[in-house]
Amino acid sequence: MISFYRTKYFNLLLIFVFINLQLIVNAQSISFNRLSTNNGLSNNYVSNLIQDRLGFLWFATDDGLNRFDGYDFKVFRNNPSDKFSISDNSTFAITEDDSGRIWIGTKIGYLNCYDPILDKFTYWKIESEITKDNSITNIHIDKKFNVWIGTYRSGLYKLDTKTGKTLNWTHKKDDPKSLSNNYISSIVEDDFGNLWIGTFNGLNQFNPNNSNTHFVKYFFDKNNPNSLSDNIIWGIAESKSDKNKMWLGTANGLSILNTETKNFSRINIPNPDNLQFGNGTGTVVEEIVDGESAIWINSYAGMLRYNVTRNRFDRFLSDKDNPNSLTSNQVNNIIKDRSGVLWIATDNGLSYFSQKSIKFNNSLLFSDRSVDLNKLDKLNIKAVTKSSDGILWIGTDNGLYFSNNVNGKLLLEKTFCIIFRKYLESDSR
């Protein structure tokens, strides 16, 4: 705790907002760590990520599949002379089945299955009548061990791994029971065997046990507040705390689906700075911290954390001047590993942090002695006062700063103990 003694230069007043400064004292800051090609990652564009049953982290990138043991990366690339290597290097979708095999979809339409015991890949080409490069966007292994494949332009597939044959469902304009759109962003299965399929035009409910042709569709309706918040769905996540709840990230806010009543509720995303994609949301990761419920949400406008208990949003953005910020604002996917570390896949490498390291007003370090006043929200501010000569003094976990007008621009200069002592000694005379 910092105490200021009354002098002719210092007031005892401890203030948090003054002059024309917009200061968020209680905003939570996080120090993110980064992994990139400099650390052994094969490519900085990371599309997707999972943690397997053994604890390994897997990252799908534009140039190879990566396995990370917490220290080193092992990179899997296609080897033309090895028929058991991965089909190609443009990996995108990834999941694990109940037997520990890793399934990988690539941007040119190959579905791979990696057997960690045999250290071998098997793959199938998912053919399309619509496009040559049938990009695989999502893979789901259902409770009956069927392999479901979502694609970029060719709809939904089911693969028979024994015969290599596929069934394909696409949108048909003249069939109201068909899939609503051919771009599949996500596939999630509920406890009743329903597949919930997110697309770029609505949500689809499909139960292959009841019908092999009928998709029940849900759309945004401006006249119905209990409908989807937007028809473009970026991600679906099943709630860990409520089996009847699903989180749906859309291009305009977050929707919550009650799978029992089939009603939707909406959470609007604050975007006061009018960021591009600032209203959009993707995948949701739930957590309970100090008895409070919160969710992490990825987006193309940084990371969002919503404290459900307090109804509070925090947005975390990349800052080129801060190496402890997010490595990029384009966050493609997120997971929380079993040790509580949040892993963030972006188009510029990986960011990660441990929930245990978070504290409110966590200090972010600056490499320079001068700090622009518009970066005040990155300082862990403990106390603020103004001396009689008009100088602003700010006490932080990273030292003492004072205001200084440099060429018409107001900066904060980091001071040293001798300067502060000078004021105290001057006052004692």
Number of C-alpha atoms within 10 A of each C-alpha: 4 8 8 13 11 12 15 14 17 18 15 13 12 13 11 16 12 12 7 6 11 13 17 14 18 12 16 19 22 22 21 22 16 20 16 17 13 11 11 15 25 24 21 19 22 29 22 25 25 23 19 17 14 8 14 15 18 23 28 27 27 19 21 24 28 24 21 17 12 9 7 12 18 15 17 17 18 17 13 11 7 11 13 16 19 26 27 23 19 22 32 27 27 26 21 20 17 11 8 15 17 19 22 27 31 29 20 21 26 23 26 23 23 20 15 11 8 8 9 15 22 16 21 16 15 25 18 16 7 10 13 11 16 23 26 30 26 24 26 23 19 18 13 7 12 13 18 20 25 29 27 21 19 24 23 26 20 19 18 14 15 6 7 11 13 16 10 16 17 16 17 13 11 7 10 13 14 18 29 27 23 20 25 28 22 25 25 21 19 16 10 9 16 18 21 24 26 29 27 19 20 20 28 23 20 21 18 13 9 10 9 10 12 17 22 15 18 19 16 18 13 11 7 10 13 17 21 29 27 24 20 22 30 22 27 25 21 22 15 12 9 9 13 17 19 22 22 28 28 27 21 21 21 27 25 25 22 16 18 9 8 13 15 22 15 19 13 13 16 14 14 8 7 9 11 10 15 21 20 24 29 28 25 26 19 18 18 12 10 6 8 11 15 21 16 23 24 28 26 22 22 23 23 21 19 19 18 13 11 10 10 11 16 15 18 17 16 17 13 11 9 16 17 19 21 28 28 23 20 21 28 22 22 26 22 20 16 10 9 13 15 18 23 27 28 27 19 20 24 25 23 20 18 17 15 9 11 14 12 12 21 19 19 18 15 15 9 8 11 17 20 12 15 12 11 17 19 22 22 24 23 17 19 22 22 21 13 12 9 10 14 17 20 23 18 17 14 14 14 20 21 19 20 15 11 9 7 7 10 15 20 23 19 18 15 11 9 9 9 11 11 10 14 17 9 11 13 8 5
